[in-house]
Amino acid sequence: MARSQVAQPFLSLDEYRRLFNIPAWAFNGVENPNEDRRGCDHYWSQWERNELALALDNAEEMMAEQMKFFIGARYLIDYDLPWTNPVQLNYGHVLGGGVRGRTEVTPGASDFTTDPATITVPSASFAGGIGEIVVVEDATGLEIEPDSVATVGANYVISIGQYKLVEWDDLEDQADPIDYDAAFPAATWLKLADLTVYREYRDTDTQATITFGPACSCWCTTGEACAGSDYTGCAFVLNRTIGLVRVNRATLSSGTWSCDTSAVCGCYSGDKVTVYYRAGAVEQRIWQRPSNTVVPNWRRMVWRLAHSQMGEQPCGCALHQRQWRLDRNVPGVLTAERLNCPWGLEQGAWAAYSWVTSQAHGRGVML
């Protein structure tokens, strides 16, 4: 996909481009004589994509801080929470305990001489279906977003438009538009050797670390007075929406967690816990076009807030210009509520703030 090392928002650069009907090659900085520019007056440069990626990512962070959940699923770590079961996590819409796991998958075939390029991988390598497919550019570690994935017999066929496969060095050092080259793969385009296909999944072998502090009040006679002891734990989700979990001290053997009820220096309760988990209201990967049923209109609110926070418009396309003016506009007359909006006075900031306050869930603790 269009890439940025500055930030990788859930509302990806490719999805943003599609929503605003910005020409694909022009958005990726390539002058393709076969592409209709559709009212866009210039080609995007990498610094413009970086600025947009950072603004989208910041908007998602701001919204998550207000709503107490992220729109797009991500892997999170909550450090040093008080271990008083149940444990209240920092973010809701919890999908389960675990960390990001990746396993390399060897393609069975590929064709990079056509547009789009195709990569064929065995479907049996992806236990959770096409949502586990991740294509990564080796040089940068950045994800390349597929156009589509089709099931053909016992395989998945991944299709990726050549406009997403421009070499990173050419993008990073770009001063002028890159000339289109219909001969794929040429020196300017990524090849299969430049990419790795992974199965990405939630690895539940790591879920929690429970720390017992110094037990001077118990009957331990060894160890330093200020050194804690860490033990493994697993997380059971009590309430997914608000992020309420029970963390049990447990040991893992052959993929099965077993309770550990032994005392530590005469103590049965730890002092603090670190929880590893995946959470977000939209679990599907963005290129699968996840529905808006959980958080309707989230795409629109992310880019409206992003526009309001940016200092300079990155694009000269007609549709984009109209929305940009609307989101950056500050009305001449403002209510006291609008004047106190913490995200700014712009129309886009107010629209996004009003939306997130209606989406934020309450918090409760089970006693």
C-alpha positions as CSV (number, residue, x, y, z in Angstrom):
1,M,0.0,0.0,0.0
2,A,1.0,3.6,0.1
3,R,3.5,3.5,2.9
4,S,4.8,5.8,5.6
5,Q,7.4,5.1,8.3
6,V,6.1,8.0,10.3
7,A,2.8,6.3,11.3
8,Q,0.6,3.4,10.3
9,P,-3.0,4.4,11.0
10,F,-5.9,1.9,11.0
11,L,-7.6,4.1,8.4
12,S,-4.9,3.3,5.9
13,L,-3.5,5.7,3.3
14,D,-5.0,3.4,0.6
15,E,-8.4,3.5,2.2
16,Y,-8.3,7.3,2.5
17,R,-7.3,7.5,-1.2
18,R,-10.3,5.3,-2.2
19,L,-12.7,7.3,-0.1
20,F,-11.8,10.5,-1.8
21,N,-11.5,8.9,-5.3
22,I,-7.9,10.2,-5.7
23,P,-6.2,8.5,-8.7
24,A,-4.1,5.6,-7.5
25,W,-0.9,6.3,-9.4
26,A,-0.9,10.0,-8.7
27,F,-1.5,9.4,-5.0
28,N,1.6,7.2,-5.0
29,G,3.7,9.8,-6.8
30,V,3.8,8.1,-10.2
31,E,3.1,9.9,-13.5
32,N,1.1,7.3,-15.5
33,P,-0.1,8.6,-18.9
34,N,-2.9,6.1,-18.9
35,E,-4.5,7.4,-15.7
36,D,-7.3,10.0,-15.7
37,R,-6.3,12.7,-13.1
38,R,-10.0,13.6,-12.4
39,G,-9.3,17.2,-11.3
40,C,-6.2,16.6,-9.3
41,D,-3.6,19.2,-10.0
42,H,-0.4,17.5,-8.7
43,Y,1.2,14.2,-7.8
44,W,1.5,13.3,-4.1
45,S,5.0,13.3,-2.6
46,Q,6.2,11.1,0.3
47,W,6.2,14.0,2.7
48,E,2.5,14.6,2.0
49,R,1.7,10.9,2.6
50,N,3.8,11.1,5.8
51,E,1.9,14.2,7.0
52,L,-1.5,12.5,6.2
53,A,-0.5,9.2,7.9
54,L,0.6,11.1,11.1
55,A,-2.6,13.2,11.2
56,L,-4.8,10.1,10.8
57,D,-2.9,8.2,13.4
58,N,-3.1,11.1,15.9
59,A,-6.8,11.5,15.2
60,E,-7.3,7.8,16.1
61,E,-5.3,8.2,19.3
62,M,-7.3,11.3,20.3
63,M,-10.6,9.5,19.7
64,A,-9.5,6.4,21.6
65,E,-8.5,8.5,24.6
66,Q,-11.9,10.0,24.7
67,M,-13.9,6.8,23.9
68,K,-11.7,4.4,25.9
69,F,-11.5,2.0,23.0
70,F,-9.7,2.0,19.7
71,I,-11.8,1.8,16.5
72,G,-9.4,-0.6,14.8
73,A,-8.1,-3.7,16.6
74,R,-4.5,-3.4,17.8
75,Y,-2.2,-5.1,20.3
76,L,-1.9,-3.3,23.6
77,I,0.1,-3.6,26.8
78,D,-1.2,-2.2,30.1
79,Y,1.7,-2.0,32.5
80,D,1.6,-2.2,36.3
81,L,-2.1,-2.3,37.0
82,P,-3.2,-3.0,40.5
83,W,-3.9,-6.8,40.8
84,T,-7.3,-6.6,42.4
85,N,-9.5,-9.0,40.5
86,P,-11.4,-8.1,38.4
87,V,-8.8,-5.9,36.6
88,Q,-10.0,-2.9,34.7
89,L,-8.0,-2.5,31.4
90,N,-7.3,0.9,29.9
91,Y,-9.2,0.2,26.7
92,G,-12.4,-1.6,25.9
93,H,-13.7,-3.9,23.1
94,V,-11.3,-6.5,24.3
95,L,-10.8,-9.4,21.9
96,G,-8.6,-11.5,24.2
97,G,-5.3,-11.8,25.9
98,G,-2.2,-12.3,23.8
99,V,0.5,-10.6,21.7
100,R,1.1,-10.3,18.0
101,G,2.3,-13.5,16.4
102,R,3.7,-13.9,12.9
103,T,4.6,-17.1,11.0
104,E,6.2,-16.8,7.6
105,V,4.3,-18.5,4.8
106,T,6.1,-19.7,1.6
107,P,4.2,-18.7,-1.6
108,G,3.5,-21.5,-4.0
109,A,3.5,-19.2,-7.1
110,S,3.6,-15.6,-8.0
111,D,3.3,-13.3,-11.1
112,F,4.8,-9.8,-10.9
113,T,4.7,-9.2,-14.7
114,T,1.1,-8.2,-14.6
115,D,-0.9,-5.4,-13.0
116,P,-2.1,-6.4,-10.4
117,A,0.7,-8.7,-9.3
118,T,-0.4,-12.0,-7.7
119,I,0.9,-14.1,-5.0
120,T,-0.5,-17.6,-4.4
121,V,-0.3,-19.1,-0.9
122,P,-1.8,-22.3,0.6
123,S,-5.0,-21.5,2.4
124,A,-4.2,-24.2,5.0
125,S,-1.4,-22.0,6.3
126,F,-4.0,-19.5,7.6
127,A,-6.1,-21.1,10.3
128,G,-8.2,-18.0,10.8
129,G,-8.9,-17.2,7.1
130,I,-7.9,-14.4,4.8
131,G,-7.9,-11.9,7.7
132,E,-4.6,-13.3,8.9
133,I,-2.8,-12.5,5.6
134,V,-0.1,-9.9,5.9
135,V,2.3,-8.9,3.1
136,V,5.4,-7.0,4.4
137,E,8.1,-5.1,2.5
138,D,11.3,-6.5,3.9
139,A,13.4,-3.3,3.6
140,T,11.1,-1.2,5.8
141,G,8.9,-3.7,7.7
142,L,5.9,-1.8,6.4
143,E,2.7,-3.7,5.4
144,I,1.6,-3.8,1.7
145,E,-2.2,-3.8,1.6
146,P,-3.7,-6.3,-0.9
147,D,-6.4,-5.2,-3.3
148,S,-8.2,-8.5,-2.8
149,V,-7.7,-12.1,-1.8
150,A,-9.5,-14.8,-3.7
151,T,-10.0,-18.5,-2.8
152,V,-8.9,-20.7,-5.7
153,G,-9.0,-24.4,-4.8
154,A,-6.7,-25.0,-1.8
155,N,-5.0,-21.6,-2.2
156,Y,-5.5,-17.9,-1.6
157,V,-4.5,-15.7,-4.5
158,I,-3.4,-12.3,-3.3
159,S,-3.7,-9.4,-5.8
160,I,-1.7,-6.2,-5.3
161,G,-1.8,-3.3,-7.7
162,Q,1.6,-2.3,-9.1
163,Y,1.1,1.3,-7.9
164,K,1.5,0.0,-4.4
165,L,4.8,-1.7,-5.2
166,V,7.1,1.2,-5.9
167,E,10.5,0.7,-4.3
168,W,10.8,2.5,-1.0
169,D,14.1,4.2,-1.9
170,D,12.4,5.8,-4.9
171,L,9.6,7.1,-2.7
172,E,11.8,8.3,0.1
173,D,14.1,10.3,-2.2
174,Q,11.4,11.4,-4.5
175,A,11.7,15.0,-5.7
176,D,9.7,14.8,-9.0
177,P,7.0,12.4,-10.1
178,I,8.2,8.9,-10.8
179,D,7.8,7.9,-14.5
180,Y,5.4,5.0,-15.1
181,D,7.0,1.9,-16.5
182,A,4.6,-0.7,-17.9
183,A,7.4,-3.4,-17.8
184,F,6.8,-5.1,-14.5
185,P,8.9,-5.8,-12.5
186,A,11.4,-3.1,-13.5
187,A,14.0,-1.5,-11.2
188,T,11.4,0.8,-9.8
189,W,9.0,-1.9,-8.7
190,L,9.1,-4.4,-5.8
191,K,9.4,-8.0,-6.6
192,L,8.5,-11.2,-4.6
193,A,12.1,-11.3,-3.3
194,D,11.5,-7.9,-1.7
195,L,8.4,-9.1,0.2
196,T,7.4,-11.7,2.8
197,V,4.0,-13.2,3.4
198,Y,3.0,-13.8,7.0
199,R,0.2,-15.4,8.9
200,E,-0.6,-12.9,11.7
201,Y,-2.5,-14.1,14.7
202,R,-3.1,-13.5,18.4
203,D,-0.5,-15.6,20.3
204,T,-2.1,-16.5,23.6
205,D,1.1,-17.9,25.1
206,T,1.8,-14.5,26.6
207,Q,-1.1,-12.8,28.4
208,A,-0.1,-11.4,31.8
209,T,2.8,-11.0,34.2
210,I,1.9,-10.9,37.9
211,T,4.4,-9.2,40.2
212,F,4.7,-10.0,43.9
213,G,6.5,-7.2,45.7
214,P,9.0,-7.7,48.6
215,A,7.4,-9.9,51.2
216,C,9.0,-8.6,54.4
217,S,5.7,-9.0,56.2
218,C,5.5,-12.7,55.3
219,W,8.0,-15.4,56.4
220,C,10.5,-15.2,53.5
221,T,14.1,-15.0,54.8
222,T,15.9,-15.0,51.4
223,G,16.1,-12.4,48.6
224,E,16.5,-8.7,48.6
225,A,14.1,-6.5,50.4
226,C,13.3,-4.4,47.4
227,A,13.2,-7.0,44.6
228,G,9.9,-8.3,43.3
229,S,9.1,-11.7,41.8
230,D,7.3,-12.2,38.4
231,Y,4.9,-15.0,37.6
232,T,2.9,-15.8,34.5
233,G,-0.8,-15.4,34.3
234,C,-3.7,-15.7,31.9
235,A,-6.6,-13.3,31.3
236,F,-10.3,-14.2,31.3
237,V,-12.6,-11.6,29.7
238,L,-15.5,-10.7,31.9
239,N,-16.9,-7.7,29.9
240,R,-15.4,-7.2,26.5
241,T,-17.1,-3.8,25.9
242,I,-15.6,-2.0,28.9
243,G,-12.4,-4.1,29.2
244,L,-13.0,-5.9,32.4
245,V,-10.9,-9.1,32.9
246,R,-9.9,-11.6,35.6
247,V,-6.2,-12.3,35.7
248,N,-5.3,-15.7,37.1
249,R,-1.8,-16.9,38.1
250,A,-1.2,-19.9,35.9
251,T,1.4,-21.9,34.0
252,L,1.3,-22.9,30.4
253,S,2.1,-26.5,29.3
254,S,1.5,-27.9,25.8
255,G,-0.9,-25.0,25.0
256,T,-3.0,-25.4,28.1
257,W,-3.1,-23.0,31.0
258,S,-3.3,-24.5,34.5
259,C,-4.0,-22.6,37.7
260,D,-1.1,-22.0,40.1
261,T,-2.4,-21.7,43.6
262,S,0.9,-22.0,45.5
263,A,1.8,-19.3,48.0
264,V,4.7,-16.9,47.3
265,C,6.4,-16.2,50.6
266,G,3.2,-16.9,52.3
267,C,1.2,-14.6,50.1
268,Y,-1.5,-15.6,47.6
269,S,-2.2,-12.2,46.0
270,G,0.3,-10.2,43.9
271,D,0.8,-6.5,44.0
272,K,0.6,-5.5,40.3
273,V,-0.1,-7.0,36.9
274,T,0.9,-6.3,33.3
275,V,-1.7,-7.4,30.7
276,Y,-1.0,-8.1,27.0
277,Y,-4.2,-8.1,24.9
278,R,-5.8,-7.3,21.6
279,A,-8.7,-4.8,21.5
280,G,-10.7,-2.7,19.1
281,A,-14.2,-2.3,17.8
282,V,-13.4,-3.3,14.3
283,E,-11.5,-6.6,14.1
284,Q,-11.3,-7.1,10.4
285,R,-8.3,-5.7,8.5
286,I,-9.1,-2.5,6.7
287,W,-8.7,-3.9,3.2
288,Q,-11.5,-6.3,3.9
289,R,-13.9,-3.3,4.0
290,P,-15.2,-3.9,7.6
291,S,-18.7,-2.9,8.2
292,N,-19.8,0.1,10.2
293,T,-22.3,-1.7,12.4
294,V,-20.2,-1.5,15.6
295,V,-19.2,2.2,15.3
296,P,-21.0,3.8,12.3
297,N,-19.4,6.6,10.4
298,W,-16.0,6.0,12.0
299,R,-14.0,6.6,8.8
300,R,-15.6,10.0,8.2
301,M,-14.9,11.1,11.7
302,V,-11.3,10.0,11.6
303,W,-10.4,12.0,8.5
304,R,-12.5,15.0,9.5
305,L,-10.5,15.3,12.8
306,A,-7.3,14.6,10.9
307,H,-8.0,17.5,8.4
308,S,-8.7,19.9,11.3
309,Q,-5.4,19.1,12.9
310,M,-3.2,19.5,9.8
311,G,-1.4,22.7,9.0
312,E,-1.4,22.4,5.2
313,Q,-3.6,20.7,2.6
314,P,-1.6,17.8,1.1
315,C,-3.7,17.4,-2.1
316,G,-5.1,19.5,-4.9
317,C,-8.0,17.3,-5.9
318,A,-11.4,18.9,-6.3
319,L,-13.4,16.6,-4.0
320,H,-10.7,16.7,-1.4
321,Q,-10.5,20.5,-1.5
322,R,-14.2,20.9,-0.8
323,Q,-14.0,18.6,2.2
324,W,-10.8,20.2,3.4
325,R,-12.4,23.7,3.4
326,L,-15.4,22.4,5.3
327,D,-13.3,20.7,8.0
328,R,-10.9,23.6,8.4
329,N,-13.7,26.3,8.6
330,V,-14.3,28.1,11.9
331,P,-17.8,29.6,12.1
332,G,-18.2,33.3,12.8
333,V,-20.5,32.7,15.7
334,L,-19.7,30.0,18.3
335,T,-21.6,28.7,21.3
336,A,-19.9,28.4,24.7
337,E,-19.9,24.6,24.2
338,R,-18.1,25.0,20.9
339,L,-15.6,27.4,22.4
340,N,-14.7,24.8,25.0
341,C,-14.1,22.0,22.5
342,P,-10.7,20.5,23.5
343,W,-9.9,19.6,20.0
344,G,-10.2,23.0,18.4
345,L,-12.8,25.4,16.8
346,E,-12.8,23.9,13.3
347,Q,-15.9,22.2,11.9
348,G,-14.1,18.9,11.6
349,A,-12.8,18.9,15.2
350,W,-16.3,19.7,16.5
351,A,-18.0,17.1,14.4
352,A,-15.5,14.4,15.5
353,Y,-15.7,15.4,19.2
354,S,-19.5,15.4,19.2
355,W,-19.4,12.0,17.6
356,V,-17.0,10.4,20.1
357,T,-18.8,11.7,23.1
358,S,-21.9,9.8,21.9
359,Q,-19.8,6.6,21.4
360,A,-17.8,6.6,24.7
361,H,-18.9,3.7,27.0
362,G,-19.3,3.9,30.7
363,R,-17.1,2.2,33.2
364,G,-18.2,0.0,36.0
365,V,-16.3,-2.3,38.4
366,M,-17.6,-5.6,39.6
367,L,-17.4,-5.9,43.4
